[in-house]
Amino acid sequence: MITVFTKFPIKAEHYEEFANHIKEAVKKHNIEAQEGFIDMRLLAPQNLPMIEENSQFIIETSWKDIKSFTNYTISDDFKKSHENLPPHDWFAGRPEVKVYETIE
């Protein structure tokens, strides 16, 4: 199994707008119908006084294997979900994708 973390660094003044945007965008993914899809979670940043400020929203998805995920990234559903991107000025940096394999 693999887990994919798509990280979005968002400016604090756009947290609420981005959270609303991402909730709507994932509805267009049709991700639940993708072969090999297991689970998805949307994570919003939280901050504590004793740690460095966290501004990253994360979409966490789990897949049967890397092939399932890469097949999704070339699907029409994936393209459709990325048609209406949020404005660039909401971002505090570049989004990034990290992929991890579960150690069994």
Order of alpha helices (4+ residues) and beta strands (2+ residues): beta-alpha-beta-beta-alpha-alpha-beta
